[in-house]
Amino acid sequence: MISLLKASLTCSLLLVAAVACGDEPPAFPGTAPEHELLQRFVGEWEITGECTIGPGSEPTKNTGRTSSRLLGERWAINEMVFDTDGIEIRGVQTLGYDPAKQKYVGTWTDSMMNHLWVYEGVYDEEKRTLTLDTMGPNMMGDGELIPYQDTFEFVSKDKIVMRSQAKDDAGEWVVFMTSEMSRVAE
């Protein structure tokens, strides 16, 4: 923590010194056109959906809310609170675009797990779908990391359909959660 503070202070002092000496401060990279997609998340949303805990189990309903805002023009911060079968789960998702990778990137963390989910993915304009790939613990097995995929289908400006799927032992994608986000009227 102290190293981070020292680095931040050093950077600030260098910027002030550069301006005081008549030098221009360093230019920060601009946004890419892909960053515009992140604006679609901004707002208040109600969530309804269902989740299947495992093979042969009955789906459980989930409801909740998402509050989404932009951090600058580069990051969407999605804060979610939802209830699944009487269990409240709180989560924070960050989504951005990395021009160097030419991919959308992000993270997910929540109140139920110790795992930090790290995303990388692409947007399909024709399907209006953002697909994010990640690795996470096998919740139906030994906890070994397996591939997961989250998708956001932008049905309209007021409706987003989210799907989460994981690869099973045979290497097939299995959808285990589907939710619909509906924009709350202001």
N, C-alpha and C positions, 0 to 999 in steps of 0.2 A: 504494500500500500504506500509506504514511504517512497519507494522508487517511482511509483506512478505520479505521486505529488511532485517529486523532484523533476521528473521529465516534463510534466505539465508546466511547472514554473519556469524551467529552462526554455521551453518552447515559447511561452508568453514573453519572456524577457528578450529573446531573439527577435520576435516580431516587433516589439516596441523599439528595440535598438535599430532595426532596419528602417522603420518609419522615421525615427528621430534623425537618422543619418541621411535621409532623403531617398533611401532605397525603397522600391515598391515591395510590399509584402508578397510572399509567394502566392501564386494563383492556385486555387483549389480546382479540382476537376468539375466540370459542369455535369448536369444531369443528362441522361440518355433519353431518347423518345420512349423507351420501354418503361421508364419510371411513371409515365402517365397512367399505366394500368393500376398502379397502387391507389390512385384516387377513387377507384370504384369501391374500395372497402370502407371509405370514410363515412361515418354516421353511426346511428344506433340501430341495432338489429335484434329481432326476436328469433330464437332458434327452436325448431321442433324437429324431431327425428326419432330414429331407433338404432339400437346397437345390439348385435348378437355376441354374446360372451364366448361361445364356443360351438363346435359342431353338435347339432341336434338340440341346442338350447333354444328356448323361446326368446324372441326379440324383446328387449326392454325399451320403453319409451324414454326419450330425453327432451327436456325443455330448458330454455335459458335465454341469456342475452349476451350480445357482443357490443362493445363500445370500441369503435375504430377511429384512429386519428393518424395524421401524418407527422413524422419527425422530419422537419424540413420538407423537401420534395423527394427525398430518397428512401424513406422507410415508412411502411405502414405498421402501426402498433395496434394489434387486436387483443383486447382484454376480454376474456370470456368467463362467464359464470353459468354453469348448467347443472341440472339435476338429472342423474341417471339412477332410476330405481331407489330413490330416497337418499342418494349419496350426492352431496354438493361437491363439485369439482371446479376449481378456479385455474385458469390458464392464461399465459401471455404468449402471443405469437408475434414475431418480427418478420417482416417480408420486405425485401429490397431487390435491386437489380445490380449485378456486378458486370460492368462493361468488359472487364478483362477476361472474365470467364464466358461472357455472353450467355449468362444464365441468371434466373431469379434465384435468390439465396434467402435463407431465413433460419429461424429457430423456433422451437416450441418447448415450453416447460410448464408443468402444472403441479397442483397440490397433492397429487396421488403418486408421483413417481420421482425417483432420483435421477433418471436419465434425461440428459439434454439432447433433444432431437435437433439435428442439423440438416436443413433442406438444401437441395439444389434442383432446379427444374426449368421447364420451358413453357411458353404460352403458345397455344395453337389458336390463331386468329379465326380460322374457319369454324372450329368447334367452340370458340369462345371459352376455352378451358385452360386454366393454369394447372399444370401437373408437377408436383413436387416429390422428389425421391429422397428417401432417408433410410437409415438403419436404426433398428430399435430392438429391445428385448422381446423374445418370443413369449408372449403372455400365456400361451397354451402349452408351453413346453418347459424347457430347463432355463429359460432366460437368455439363451445364446442369441446374439444379434442376427436378425434376419431383415430382408428388404421390406420396406413399407412404402406406400404411395398415398399421398393426399391430393385430391383434385378439387378445384373450385370452378364450377361451371356458371358463368355469368349469364343467366337466363334473361334478365332485364336489369335496368338500373336499380330496381327495387327487390330483386330476388337472386340469390346465389344458392346453388345446390352443392353441398360438400359431400365428398365420399372418401372413406379411408379403407384401404385394403392392404393385405399382407400376403406374402407368398407362403403357400402351404408346403408340406413335406415333398409333394410331387413337383414343386416349382410353379404351381398355378396361382394366379391372383385370386384371392377370396375377399369380397367386400364384407366388412364387418360393421361398418357404420355409415349411415346416410342421414344427412340433416339438411333442412332447408332454412336459409336465413332470409327473413322478410324485413325490409326496411320499416322502421317505426316512423309513422307520420309525425312531422314536427309541428 
